[in-house]
């Protein structure tokens, strides 16, 4: 192993806790930033998927501004020029009593079972084996998604649903594949009767004819108490609503990462101060200042890479645990009814890993200036010409570790240079021709740096 790496390995071996603090500081910063990023992206992706599954592939949506609207709006929309397909939907937020006795939110959708396959395939009811096809339209029969099924005991064929202050049963006729939170689907007519909402609907999903002008259709269907939106507006609305809390968490994570950079700076500053003599020795042995600075950068890069790898692992585990226990909004209520699963992003992991590496390298930059100070010493390189003690000028002599001698630029070399200079002076004074002349010795406190680094 090269000598510089041996010195670095020896320092890490003798000061493991100092290195561990630097690695841990980078790891915590990366873990927080990566964990927050994965929680946010997983929640938004799951919520968007749930919205697409429930809303289907519609081009326009007509919603009641508040509460519900009269179903006469559906009759008007169904015959509007430019509208190819219209699907009425009745929504209700209920509560379901789970197997453990706890209550959970349940979203009930009443849909037209004959039209919904063309707009929202995820809401198409799938009958349980042995059920008659007319079960699709039977009153008091619901079809639930996997999230709702997970709340029930194995083999359960009924739901205990709380409507207002009353608890009413729903028979299970099968399932739907829609994701997101707990969801139950019924025929819209049966849902109106079961909820006591005859003649009322919550929204209308519209599929436009090819070439139809969506803006023109929206203007034609505009009515008091009706809001016309496009698919994706719900997801965008929730994204905008949660943006402030997501930005705050991201900024806090970056603050932790910057704190890690300062800790790396402190650790490297202490390490460089304690390794001044070995680093100077490397310079005397011919290692250039650039290579010694690169050695410090390599140490910082090793800390950054190790801390980033640990941080990505910790951040992934943190995100998975937070999503499982707190949900995608960390209890903030921004993503109601959504139980997101962790979404991995290789590109995002690479970016956060580079952030950790950059933070560590930034902490090392200040220490490089201490290594490459050009007046620290000179590099004892092959073929380098060092001045002799005697000079062509009569009575002028040089002394210092930079003069020619058997030793490199060390204290011993400086002492031997002084002794040799004194001998030259004594020899010159012993010569009659120069015994009366003045002698001047140049021995500055900080010697010149011929070929210095």
N, C-alpha and C positions, 0 to 999 in steps of 0.2 A: 504494500500500500504506500502511496506517495507520502512524503514527510508532512506536507500541509494537512492532509486528511488524518494522518496519525495524531497530529496536535489537536485537531478539531474533535476527533473521537475521544481523545484523552480528556479534553475539557468537558465534554458531555458526560463522560463516565464519572468524573469527579464532582460534577454539579448537576445531577439528574433533576432535582426539584426545580432548579432555575429554568431549565429547558422545558420541563413539564408545564410550568406556569405559562410560558409563552405559547406553547402548543394549545393548551386548554383555553387561553384567552381568544385565540383565533378560532378554535373549534366552537366556542359558545357564540361568537358573533355570526359565524356562518350558519350554525344550527338554528339560531333565531330567525335570521333572514330567510333561509331556505324553508323552515317550518311554516312561517307565516305565508310565504309565497304559495306553498303547496296547499295549505288550508284554504286560502282565498280562491285559487284556481280550481281546486276540486269542488268547492261549494258552488262556484259559478257554473262550472261545467255540468254538475248534477242538476242544478236548478234549471238551467237552460234545456237540458235533455227532458226533464220532467214537464216543462212548459210545452216543448214541442210535442211530447207524447199526448198530452191532454188537449192542447189546442189544435193539433193536427197540421195538415198542410194547406191551411186556408190562405187566401190572399187578403181578405179583410175580415174584421171582427166588429160586430155591432154589440155594444154593451150598454146596460142601464147605467146612467151616471151615479145613481144611488139605488140600492135595493134591487128590485126586479122591474121588468117592463112587460107591457101587454103583448100577448102573442100575435096581435094584429100586425105588429111590425114584421113578423116572420112572413105573413101572407103577402105583405107589400114587397118585401125583399125577394121572395121567391119568384115573382113575375117581373122584376126589374130588368130591363134590357141590359145585357152585358153580364148578368149573373148566370152562371152555368149550374151551380149547385148551392143550396142553402140548407144548413143543418142547425136546428134549434137545440139549445142546451140549457138545462136547469141545474144550478149549482146550490149546494147547501153545505155549511160547515157544521159537522156533528161531533159527537164524542162516542168513542167505543170503549167498552169495558174489557180490558185484556184478561188473559188467563190468570195473571197475578193479582187481579182486582184493581189495578191502576187504570186510570183513564188516559186515553190518547186521542188526539185530534183525528177526525176522519172526514175526508172530502167526498161528498156524494154528488155524482153527476148523473142527470137524466138526459139520455141521448136518443136520437131516432135510430133504432137498431138496423134499419134498412138503408140509411144514408151514411152512417158513420164509417163504414168500411172504406169508403172512397176518400174521406177526409182525414180520419184519425184511426189507422189500422190498429194502433196499440189499445184502443178502447173497444175493439170488437169482442163481445162476450164469447167465451168458450164453455160450452155446456159440460157439466160433469157427466161421466158415463152413466147411461140409463135415464137421463133427463129428456123429456119431450121437447121438441123444438118450440112449442108454444110457451115454454117456460120463459123465453126471452121477453114476453110481453105480460107475464103474470104479475099481479100486484104483490108487493111485499117480498120480491125475490131480487137479490143483488148478486153482482159478480165482482169479486175483489182482486186486488193486485197482490204481488208477493209481499209487499211491506205490511199490508193488512193481515194477510194470512200468517205472517210471522208472529203476530200478537195473539193468535188463537191457539187453543190446545190442538194437538194432533187429532184429526178425524172430526173436528167440530163442523157442524152443518148449519149453525145459526150464529147471528151476531146480536149482541145486546147493545143497542144504540140508544143514546140519550138525545132526545129532541126536546129542547127547552127544559122543562122540569119533569118530563115524562121519559120513562125508559121503555123502548119499544123493540120488539124482535124483528130481525130480517133473516129470511131463509137464504142460504147460499145455493145458487144454482150453477156456479162455475167460477171461472177466473178471467182476468184480463192481463195483458202483458205490460201495461204501462208501468214505468218506473216512478221514482220519487217517493213521497210519503204515502201513508195509508190512504187508499182510494177504493170507493165502491161505485159501481156503474149499474144503472137501472134503465128500463125503457122510460122515455120522457113522460108518456101518459101515466104509467104506473107511479112514477116519481111525483107527478103533480097530485095524484090522488093520495099518495102516502104522506106527503108533506102538507096537504091541504092548500095547495097553490094552483088551483084550477085556473087555466087561462093565463098563467104567468110563466115567463122564461127569464133567464139571466143574460144570455148572449145568443148571437147568431153568427155562425161561421160561414163565410162565403167563399166559394171557388168561382173565379171569374172565367168568362169565355176567352178563348185565345184572341189576342188583339184588343181586348176591352181596356178602356182607360180607367184605372183604379180611382183616380181623383174625380173623374166625372161621375162614376158610380157612387162614390162617397158623398159628393154634393147632392146627388139626387135622393139619397136615402137619409140625409140629415134631418133630424127631428128634435124637438125639445126633449130633454131628459135622456138622449141617446148619445153615446160617445163612440166614434168610429176610429179604430186603431189598426195597425198592421202587425203581423206576426213578429215576435221578437221584442215588442215594446215592453212587455212585462219583465223579460230578462234584463233589458236595458234599464228599466226603472229600478229594479232591485239592485243592479250593479251601481247605479248612481247613488242610491240611498246608502249603500254600504261603503261607498268610496272613501268617505272621511275616516271611518274606523280602520279601513285597510291601509290607508296612507299613514295613519298614526302608528300602527303596528310596524309597518315597514321602516319608518323613520327610527323608531326605537331599536329595531334590529340593526340598522346601519350604525346607530350610535354605539351599540355594543361592539360592532366590528371595528369601528374607529378606536374605541377604547382598547381593543386587542392590539391595534397597531402601536399605540403608545406603550403598552406593556412589552411588546416585542422590542421597541426602541430601548426601553429601560434595561431589558435583559441583555441585549446586544451591547449596549454601552458599558455595562458592568463586565461583560465577557471580554470586550476589546481592551478595557482598562487593565484587566488582569492578565491579558495575553500580550501586553506591550513588548515585553522582552522577547518572547518567541517570534512575534511578528517582525521585530527589528532584526532578529537573527536571520530570519528568512530573507529579509532585504539585503543583509550583508552577504549572504550566501549567493546572491544573484537573482532572487525572485523580485520581479518588478513590482512597482506600486499598484499597477493595474491588476496584476494577478493576485496580489494580496487583498485588494478591494473586492475582486471577484470571489475570493474565498469567503469574505464576510457576506456577500450577496448569496453565495451558495448555502451558507448556514441559514440565512433568513428564508431562502426558498425551500429548504428542507423543512423548516418550522412551518412555513405557510402551506406546503403540500400536505404534510402530515395533519396539521390542524384542519385543513379544508376537508380532507377525507373523513376524519372523525366527525367534523361538523355536519357533513352531508348525511352521514349515517344517523347521528343524533337528531338532526332536523327531520329526517324521514320518520323515525320512530316517534318523535314529538308530534308531528302532524297526524300520524295514524292514531295515536292515543287521544289527541284533542278531538279529532273527527268522531271518534267512537264515543267519547264521554260527553263532549260539549256541543258537537255539531259544527257545521261549517261556519257559523257566525259566532262561535265561542260563547253561546248563550245570549247573543244580542238580539235575536228575533228577526234578523234580516232575511233568513231563508226558511220560512215556515214550512213544516211538513217534509223537509228534505233531510235524508240521512246519507250524506255523500260518502263515496268510497274514495280512497286515495288515488290520485292521478299522478303518474310519474312523467317527468319531462327531462330527457337527456340534455337538450340544449340549455334548459334552465339550470340543471345541475352543473353544467360546465361553466356557465356564467358566474354562479355563486362560488364555485371553486376558484375561479380566477380572481374574484373579489377578495377571497381570503388570502390568496397568494400575493395579490397586489398590496394588501394591507401590511403583510409581513415585509415585503420588499421596501415599502415606503418607510417602515420603521428602521430599516438598515441604512438608508441613504445618508443620514447625518453622521453615521460612524465611518463611512468611506473617506470623508474628508480628513479624518484623523489618521487614516492609514496612508493616504497619498500625499501628506504634507511633504513638500519637496525639500524642506530644510531639516527633515528628521535625520537622515543619513544618506549615504550614496550606495548605489548597488555595486558590489565588487564583481564586476563582469570581466570575462576573459579579454585580454588585450587592452585593458584600460590603462592609460598613462597617468601616473600620480606624480606630483612634483617632488623634487628632492629637497632636502633641508637647505642646501646651499643654493644661492641664486646668482645670476650673472652680475648683479650689482654688488659692489664691494661693501661689506659690513651689513648686508641684508640677508637674514636667514628665516626660514619657515619652520613652524613646529605645529603639530596637531595630528589627529588620527587620519587626516586625509592625505598626509605626505607619504611618500614611498617608504615601505617597510615590510617586515615579515608578517605583520599582523593586519587583519582587516580593521574597519572603523569601530574599534572597541576602546574601552578605557585602558586596557593594556597597551594597545597600539598607540594611544595618545601619550602615555608615559614613556614608552620606548622612543617615540619621536622626540620628546623633550630631552631625553638623555642624549640622543644622537645629535640634536641641535647644540646642546651644551658642549659636546666634544668638538664639533666644528668650530665653535666660538673660541674654545681654549686653544685649539690648534692654530687658529688664525691669529690670536693674540701672541702666541709664542713666536710668530714670524716677525722679525724686526721691522719689515716694511709696513706692517699693519698694526704694530703694537700701540701706536698712538691714535689710531683711528677709532671712530665711534662704531658700536655694534648695535644693530636694530633687529629685534626678533619679532616676527608677526605670528601671534598665537591668539587669534580671536576666540571669544567665548563660544560663538557658534560658527564653526569653520565653514569655508566656502563649499560648494557642492559640485565639484567637477563631475559631470555625468550623473548628478544626483537624481533621485526619484522621489 
